[in-house]
Amino acid sequence: MALSEKESVFRKVYEENKDMVYRLCLAFLSDKPSADDLFQEIMINIWNNLDKFRGEAKISTWIYRIAVNTTILFNKKIKKITSREYKTEIFQESANDYKESVSNEEEDKKYEVLMKCIHQLDKQNRIIITLRLEGMSYEDIGDIVGITPNHVGVKVNRIKLTLAKLIKEAENE
Amino acid sequence: MNELSDYREIWLSRKIYEGPENFLENKLPHLVQKLKKLEKNQYRINLFKTFSVLIILLLFGWLLVPKIADKFMALGLSIIIISTTLFLILYWRSQFSMDKIRILNSSIEVIKDAVKQLQMQKRLFYIHFPLFVFLMLVGLNIIYISLFEADTFSDRVIYHVMGSVFVLLGFIVGISVRRYRFKKELQPVIDELNTLLSDLNSGTTNNML
């Protein structure tokens, strides 16, 4: 893929998927600077793998695959031993411009409670519930994670129960 | 909460980059420029590494080979150079790099891949490095046979012992630091990835709070 073509594909992918990717980052990391850092890492991996997109899968599933796998491997200790250090500043400047849309107060509260409870889940459950909240099917989630759709279904049901319990507790606080 | 629809709506309604400082309008072109530059730089770095290795090999051949005095020195030097080259190749290959991970595979495959790469560093310092130091010792002592041929027996013994002790001390310090770092930095990451892998593979979740 020529560089100019790559650039235009990246812009399109970025525009269409930035919110989805950033929501995933915020679900995984409660502090914003780390979420920004993860977002930047995902965008670098998307850029680096754009040539490999063949169109067999939906672009959103493809992006999510990169986002989830980058999130799994996103670790400060790993970062320390990779040669990626020189790339870390790329998105920093822009990260400060992130703004979440302001909805109404009740929704904001609900969102905060949801996020707080998601942060209490373990990593695998956070991955699965985030994908589910994005509206992905069990098949797509299974494809991304590498487990069967039935297995995803079992996990989603368990996570729902856990999350419901956590939300109830949080709302009663 | 049995259905996620209410929360999905809230979840999906969260948008970012809104407001007057539109990220796409103002920042993306700048970022794309940087990413493109990064890609070109990576290509240059790889080219530089390849040329550096070629130049070192050529210099070695041109400067050192004509000065080799006898077969002992030639043998010793060959052992040192071959073992150093092999160790360096193994060292470079073992370096963890996100670029080596097949990020487009399923998460389970990616985790397995990452653990394998991290374990390679352990193998390098527990197996390859001791072997490399042993070969260095052998090579060094073979060179000494030729280098100190004219000295007395006791002097030669001292040179052999001193040279060997020096290499061994370097080995002990090097291996201790590496093993400590592995235990402190990499082992927890490997453990975390293995836990995630077993959680994903298991039919149950352990998060029933």
Interface residues (C-beta under 8 A of the other chain):
Chain A: L3 E7 F10 R11 Y14 E15 K18 D19 Y22 R23 M43 I44 N45 W47 N48 N49 K52 W62 R65 I66 V68 N69 T70 I72 L73 N75 K77 I78 K80 I81 T82 S83 R84 K87 I90 F91 E93 S94 D97 Y98 K99 E100 S101 S103 E107 K110 Y111 L114 Q120 L121 D122 K123 Q124 N125 I127 R132 L133 E134 G135 D143 I144 V145 G146 I147 H151 V154 K155 R158 I159 K160 L161 T162 L163 A164 K165 L166 I167
Chain B: M1 N2 L4 Y7 R8 I10 W11 L12 S13 R14 K15 I16 Y17 E18 G19 E21 F23 L24 N26 K27 L28 H30 L31 V32 K34 L35 K36 L38 E39 Q95 F96 S97 M98 D99 I101 I103 L104 N105 S106 S107 I108 E109 V110 I111 A114 E185 L186 P188 V189 E192 L193 L196 D199 L200 N201 G203 T204 T205 N206 N207 M208 L209
